[in-house]
Amino acid sequence: RVGAVKPGYYTRMGAAIRAATLALAQRPERQRLLMILTDGKPNDLDQYEGRWGLEDTRHAVMAARESGLLPFCLSIDAAAHVYLPHLFGVRGWAQVQRPAELPARLATVYAQLTR
């Protein structure tokens, strides 16, 4: 199913990050990684468009870090380099060129982040 991922429509990343942060904050593990897989820029067809979606996501990422989580984003969006550094920091994201690369890239990123 990962190979069939295609970008489209709603990407309310901030809400998903906040929900995952609440769930992971209850975990006793010392190291908690929050891996976000996305097909594109945070947006929706309503008011979550443009700067609002970006800043909502950025604040959710900062709150996740403050909660002791390590958020990291993998994106298949060709334009990810334009907005993901602002949301996740320079080293907090990576781009996957083709969905078929995702399993190997996930394993590599996981190994690097959990050393």
Backbone as JSON Lines, residues from 0, in Angstrom:
{"i":0,"aa":"R","n":[0.81,-1.2,0.0],"ca":[0.0,0.0,0.0],"c":[0.85,1.25,0.0]}
{"i":1,"aa":"V","n":[2.04,1.19,0.59],"ca":[2.91,2.36,0.62],"c":[3.28,2.77,-0.81]}
{"i":2,"aa":"G","n":[3.49,1.81,-1.67],"ca":[3.85,2.11,-3.06],"c":[2.75,2.78,-3.84]}
{"i":3,"aa":"A","n":[1.53,2.73,-3.36],"ca":[0.39,3.33,-4.05],"c":[0.08,4.74,-3.55]}
{"i":4,"aa":"V","n":[0.89,5.28,-2.65],"ca":[0.63,6.61,-2.11],"c":[0.74,7.66,-3.21]}
{"i":5,"aa":"K","n":[-0.28,8.52,-3.27],"ca":[-0.3,9.63,-4.23],"c":[-0.77,10.87,-3.5]}
{"i":6,"aa":"P","n":[-0.21,12.05,-3.82],"ca":[-0.63,13.26,-3.13],"c":[-2.05,13.66,-3.5]}
{"i":7,"aa":"G","n":[-2.72,14.28,-2.55],"ca":[-4.05,14.8,-2.86],"c":[-4.82,15.29,-1.66]}
{"i":8,"aa":"Y","n":[-5.56,16.32,-1.86],"ca":[-6.54,16.9,-0.93],"c":[-5.99,17.29,0.42]}
{"i":9,"aa":"Y","n":[-6.58,16.77,1.49],"ca":[-6.37,17.3,2.84],"c":[-5.1,16.79,3.51]}
{"i":10,"aa":"T","n":[-4.35,17.71,4.06],"ca":[-3.17,17.36,4.83],"c":[-3.14,18.27,6.06]}
{"i":11,"aa":"R","n":[-3.95,17.94,7.05],"ca":[-3.98,18.72,8.3],"c":[-2.94,18.14,9.25]}
{"i":12,"aa":"M","n":[-1.71,18.45,8.98],"ca":[-0.59,17.88,9.7],"c":[-0.55,18.29,11.17]}
{"i":13,"aa":"G","n":[-0.88,19.54,11.49],"ca":[-0.8,20.02,12.86],"c":[-1.68,19.21,13.81]}
{"i":14,"aa":"A","n":[-2.91,18.96,13.41],"ca":[-3.84,18.19,14.25],"c":[-3.33,16.77,14.47]}
{"i":15,"aa":"A","n":[-2.81,16.16,13.43],"ca":[-2.29,14.79,13.55],"c":[-1.07,14.75,14.49]}
{"i":16,"aa":"I","n":[-0.21,15.75,14.38],"ca":[0.98,15.8,15.23],"c":[0.57,16.01,16.7]}
{"i":17,"aa":"R","n":[-0.4,16.88,16.93],"ca":[-0.86,17.09,18.31],"c":[-1.47,15.82,18.9]}
{"i":18,"aa":"A","n":[-2.28,15.1,18.12],"ca":[-2.89,13.85,18.61],"c":[-1.82,12.81,18.91]}
{"i":19,"aa":"A","n":[-0.84,12.67,18.02],"ca":[0.24,11.71,18.24],"c":[1.1,12.1,19.43]}
{"i":20,"aa":"T","n":[1.32,13.41,19.62],"ca":[2.11,13.88,20.74],"c":[1.44,13.51,22.07]}
{"i":21,"aa":"L","n":[0.13,13.7,22.14],"ca":[-0.6,13.33,23.36],"c":[-0.47,11.83,23.64]}
{"i":22,"aa":"A","n":[-0.6,11.02,22.61],"ca":[-0.51,9.57,22.78],"c":[0.9,9.15,23.19]}
{"i":23,"aa":"L","n":[1.91,9.69,22.53],"ca":[3.29,9.3,22.81],"c":[3.79,9.87,24.14]}
{"i":24,"aa":"A","n":[3.22,10.98,24.59],"ca":[3.63,11.55,25.86],"c":[3.33,10.61,27.03]}
{"i":25,"aa":"Q","n":[2.41,9.7,26.84],"ca":[2.04,8.74,27.88],"c":[2.98,7.53,27.92]}
{"i":26,"aa":"R","n":[3.82,7.41,26.92],"ca":[4.73,6.26,26.84],"c":[5.92,6.44,27.77]}
{"i":27,"aa":"P","n":[6.38,5.36,28.38],"ca":[7.5,5.47,29.33],"c":[8.88,5.44,28.69]}
{"i":28,"aa":"E","n":[8.97,5.15,27.41],"ca":[10.28,5.02,26.77],"c":[11.07,6.33,26.87]}
{"i":29,"aa":"R","n":[12.35,6.19,27.03],"ca":[13.24,7.36,27.11],"c":[13.31,8.1,25.78]}
{"i":30,"aa":"Q","n":[13.36,7.34,24.7],"ca":[13.47,7.93,23.37],"c":[12.16,7.69,22.61]}
{"i":31,"aa":"R","n":[11.52,8.78,22.18],"ca":[10.24,8.66,21.48],"c":[10.32,9.42,20.16]}
{"i":32,"aa":"L","n":[10.2,8.68,19.08],"ca":[10.29,9.22,17.73],"c":[8.89,9.36,17.15]}
{"i":33,"aa":"L","n":[8.6,10.53,16.61],"ca":[7.34,10.77,15.92],"c":[7.65,10.92,14.44]}
{"i":34,"aa":"M","n":[7.36,9.88,13.67],"ca":[7.66,9.87,12.24],"c":[6.4,10.28,11.48]}
{"i":35,"aa":"I","n":[6.51,11.34,10.69],"ca":[5.4,11.84,9.9],"c":[5.67,11.51,8.44]}
{"i":36,"aa":"L","n":[4.74,10.82,7.82],"ca":[4.81,10.52,6.39],"c":[3.76,11.38,5.71]}
{"i":37,"aa":"T","n":[4.16,12.16,4.71],"ca":[3.2,13.06,4.08],"c":[3.36,13.09,2.57]}
{"i":38,"aa":"D","n":[2.27,13.48,1.95],"ca":[2.28,13.63,0.5],"c":[2.37,15.08,0.08]}
{"i":39,"aa":"G","n":[2.36,16.0,1.03],"ca":[2.44,17.39,0.62],"c":[2.32,18.38,1.74]}
{"i":40,"aa":"K","n":[2.28,19.63,1.35],"ca":[2.22,20.76,2.26],"c":[0.94,20.72,3.09]}
{"i":41,"aa":"P","n":[1.02,21.14,4.36],"ca":[-0.19,21.18,5.19],"c":[-1.2,22.15,4.59]}
{"i":42,"aa":"N","n":[-2.33,21.63,4.18],"ca":[-3.38,22.48,3.64],"c":[-4.71,21.75,3.67]}
{"i":43,"aa":"D","n":[-5.74,22.47,3.34],"ca":[-7.1,21.95,3.27],"c":[-7.85,22.87,2.34]}
{"i":44,"aa":"L","n":[-9.06,22.53,2.03],"ca":[-9.84,23.36,1.13],"c":[-10.56,24.49,1.86]}
{"i":45,"aa":"D","n":[-10.36,24.58,3.18],"ca":[-10.99,25.66,3.93],"c":[-9.91,26.64,4.4]}
{"i":46,"aa":"Q","n":[-10.0,27.14,5.61],"ca":[-9.08,28.16,6.1],"c":[-7.72,27.62,6.52]}
{"i":47,"aa":"Y","n":[-7.47,26.34,6.38],"ca":[-6.18,25.74,6.74],"c":[-5.2,25.88,5.58]}
{"i":48,"aa":"E","n":[-5.47,26.75,4.69],"ca":[-4.68,26.96,3.48],"c":[-3.52,27.93,3.74]}
{"i":49,"aa":"G","n":[-2.48,27.81,2.98],"ca":[-1.38,28.77,3.01],"c":[-0.65,28.86,4.33]}
{"i":50,"aa":"R","n":[-0.4,30.08,4.77],"ca":[0.4,30.34,5.96],"c":[-0.2,29.73,7.23]}
{"i":51,"aa":"W","n":[-1.53,29.7,7.32],"ca":[-2.2,29.16,8.51],"c":[-1.82,27.7,8.72]}
{"i":52,"aa":"G","n":[-1.91,26.9,7.68],"ca":[-1.56,25.48,7.78],"c":[-0.1,25.26,8.12]}
{"i":53,"aa":"L","n":[0.77,26.06,7.52],"ca":[2.2,25.95,7.8],"c":[2.51,26.29,9.25]}
{"i":54,"aa":"E","n":[1.99,27.39,9.73],"ca":[2.29,27.82,11.1],"c":[1.65,26.91,12.14]}
{"i":55,"aa":"D","n":[0.45,26.41,11.87],"ca":[-0.18,25.46,12.78],"c":[0.7,24.21,12.93]}
{"i":56,"aa":"T","n":[1.2,23.73,11.82],"ca":[2.08,22.56,11.83],"c":[3.38,22.87,12.56]}
{"i":57,"aa":"R","n":[3.97,24.01,12.29],"ca":[5.22,24.4,12.95],"c":[5.06,24.46,14.47]}
{"i":58,"aa":"H","n":[3.97,25.02,14.92],"ca":[3.72,25.09,16.37],"c":[3.5,23.7,16.96]}
{"i":59,"aa":"A","n":[2.84,22.82,16.22],"ca":[2.63,21.45,16.7],"c":[3.97,20.71,16.8]}
{"i":60,"aa":"V","n":[4.86,20.93,15.86],"ca":[6.2,20.32,15.88],"c":[6.99,20.83,17.09]}
{"i":61,"aa":"M","n":[6.93,22.13,17.33],"ca":[7.65,22.7,18.48],"c":[7.1,22.14,19.79]}
{"i":62,"aa":"A","n":[5.77,22.0,19.89],"ca":[5.16,21.44,21.1],"c":[5.57,19.98,21.28]}
{"i":63,"aa":"A","n":[5.66,19.23,20.19],"ca":[6.1,17.83,20.27],"c":[7.52,17.76,20.81]}
{"i":64,"aa":"R","n":[8.39,18.63,20.33],"ca":[9.77,18.66,20.84],"c":[9.81,19.02,22.32]}
{"i":65,"aa":"E","n":[9.0,20.0,22.7],"ca":[8.95,20.4,24.11],"c":[8.44,19.26,25.0]}
{"i":66,"aa":"S","n":[7.65,18.36,24.43],"ca":[7.14,17.2,25.17],"c":[8.15,16.06,25.23]}
{"i":67,"aa":"G","n":[9.32,16.25,24.62],"ca":[10.35,15.23,24.66],"c":[10.34,14.28,23.47]}
{"i":68,"aa":"L","n":[9.55,14.6,22.46],"ca":[9.51,13.76,21.26],"c":[10.52,14.24,20.24]}
{"i":69,"aa":"L","n":[10.88,13.35,19.33],"ca":[11.74,13.7,18.21],"c":[10.89,13.58,16.94]}
{"i":70,"aa":"P","n":[10.32,14.7,16.47],"ca":[9.53,14.64,15.24],"c":[10.44,14.65,14.01]}
{"i":71,"aa":"F","n":[10.09,13.82,13.03],"ca":[10.83,13.76,11.77],"c":[9.82,13.51,10.67]}
{"i":72,"aa":"C","n":[9.99,14.2,9.54],"ca":[9.03,14.11,8.44],"c":[9.68,13.55,7.18]}
{"i":73,"aa":"L","n":[9.02,12.6,6.57],"ca":[9.38,12.09,5.25],"c":[8.27,12.48,4.29]}
{"i":74,"aa":"S","n":[8.63,13.06,3.17],"ca":[7.64,13.54,2.21],"c":[7.95,13.06,0.8]}
{"i":75,"aa":"I","n":[6.88,12.8,0.04],"ca":[7.04,12.46,-1.37],"c":[6.79,13.68,-2.25]}
{"i":76,"aa":"D","n":[6.56,14.83,-1.63],"ca":[6.27,16.06,-2.37],"c":[7.56,16.61,-2.98]}
{"i":77,"aa":"A","n":[7.55,16.86,-4.28],"ca":[8.73,17.4,-4.96],"c":[9.09,18.79,-4.47]}
{"i":78,"aa":"A","n":[8.13,19.51,-3.89],"ca":[8.39,20.87,-3.39],"c":[8.66,20.89,-1.89]}
{"i":79,"aa":"A","n":[8.91,19.75,-1.29],"ca":[9.11,19.67,0.16],"c":[10.25,20.57,0.64]}
{"i":80,"aa":"H","n":[11.28,20.71,-0.15],"ca":[12.43,21.52,0.25],"c":[12.07,22.99,0.47]}
{"i":81,"aa":"V","n":[10.94,23.42,-0.07],"ca":[10.52,24.82,0.06],"c":[9.96,25.12,1.45]}
{"i":82,"aa":"Y","n":[9.21,24.2,2.03],"ca":[8.51,24.49,3.28],"c":[8.89,23.6,4.47]}
{"i":83,"aa":"L","n":[9.37,22.38,4.25],"ca":[9.66,21.5,5.39],"c":[10.8,21.98,6.28]}
{"i":84,"aa":"P","n":[11.86,22.62,5.77],"ca":[12.87,23.14,6.69],"c":[12.29,24.14,7.7]}
{"i":85,"aa":"H","n":[11.32,24.93,7.29],"ca":[10.67,25.89,8.18],"c":[9.85,25.17,9.25]}
{"i":86,"aa":"L","n":[9.24,24.06,8.89],"ca":[8.38,23.33,9.81],"c":[9.16,22.42,10.75]}
{"i":87,"aa":"F","n":[10.14,21.71,10.23],"ca":[10.84,20.66,10.99],"c":[12.31,20.95,11.24]}
{"i":88,"aa":"G","n":[12.83,22.02,10.7],"ca":[14.25,22.32,10.82],"c":[15.02,21.66,9.69]}
{"i":89,"aa":"V","n":[16.24,22.08,9.52],"ca":[17.07,21.61,8.41],"c":[17.28,20.1,8.44]}
{"i":90,"aa":"R","n":[17.46,19.54,9.64],"ca":[17.73,18.1,9.76],"c":[16.51,17.3,10.21]}
{"i":91,"aa":"G","n":[15.34,17.92,10.2],"ca":[14.15,17.25,10.69],"c":[13.24,16.67,9.62]}
{"i":92,"aa":"W","n":[13.76,16.57,8.41],"ca":[12.93,16.06,7.33],"c":[13.8,15.44,6.24]}
{"i":93,"aa":"A","n":[13.17,14.68,5.37],"ca":[13.84,14.11,4.2],"c":[12.8,13.9,3.11]}
{"i":94,"aa":"Q","n":[13.27,13.89,1.89],"ca":[12.39,13.71,0.75],"c":[12.6,12.32,0.15]}
{"i":95,"aa":"V","n":[11.53,11.71,-0.26],"ca":[11.57,10.43,-0.96],"c":[11.13,10.71,-2.39]}
{"i":96,"aa":"Q","n":[11.98,10.37,-3.33],"ca":[11.68,10.67,-4.73],"c":[10.55,9.82,-5.3]}
{"i":97,"aa":"R","n":[10.58,8.52,-4.95],"ca":[9.56,7.59,-5.45],"c":[9.03,6.77,-4.28]}
{"i":98,"aa":"P","n":[7.74,6.52,-4.25],"ca":[7.17,5.74,-3.14],"c":[7.86,4.39,-2.92]}
{"i":99,"aa":"A","n":[8.39,3.78,-3.97],"ca":[9.06,2.49,-3.84],"c":[10.31,2.59,-2.95]}
{"i":100,"aa":"E","n":[10.88,3.79,-2.82],"ca":[12.06,4.01,-1.98],"c":[11.71,4.1,-0.49]}
{"i":101,"aa":"L","n":[10.44,4.25,-0.19],"ca":[10.04,4.55,1.18],"c":[10.46,3.48,2.21]}
{"i":102,"aa":"P","n":[10.27,2.19,1.98],"ca":[10.67,1.22,3.0],"c":[12.16,1.3,3.37]}
{"i":103,"aa":"A","n":[13.02,1.39,2.38],"ca":[14.46,1.47,2.66],"c":[14.8,2.79,3.33]}
{"i":104,"aa":"R","n":[14.18,3.87,2.89],"ca":[14.45,5.19,3.47],"c":[13.98,5.25,4.92]}
{"i":105,"aa":"L","n":[12.82,4.65,5.21],"ca":[12.32,4.59,6.58],"c":[13.31,3.88,7.5]}
{"i":106,"aa":"A","n":[13.81,2.76,7.04],"ca":[14.77,2.0,7.84],"c":[16.04,2.8,8.11]}
{"i":107,"aa":"T","n":[16.54,3.48,7.1],"ca":[17.76,4.29,7.24],"c":[17.54,5.45,8.21]}
{"i":108,"aa":"V","n":[16.44,6.16,8.02],"ca":[16.15,7.3,8.88],"c":[15.96,6.83,10.33]}
{"i":109,"aa":"Y","n":[15.24,5.74,10.52],"ca":[15.0,5.21,11.87],"c":[16.33,4.87,12.55]}
{"i":110,"aa":"A","n":[17.2,4.21,11.82],"ca":[18.5,3.84,12.38],"c":[19.32,5.08,12.76]}
{"i":111,"aa":"Q","n":[19.29,6.11,11.93],"ca":[20.04,7.33,12.22],"c":[19.48,8.07,13.43]}
{"i":112,"aa":"L","n":[18.18,8.1,13.55],"ca":[17.54,8.88,14.62],"c":[17.55,8.18,15.97]}
{"i":113,"aa":"T","n":[17.71,6.87,15.98],"ca":[17.63,6.13,17.25],"c":[18.99,5.65,17.75]}
{"i":114,"aa":"R","n":[20.06,6.12,17.17],"ca":[21.4,5.74,17.64],"c":[21.65,6.2,19.02]}
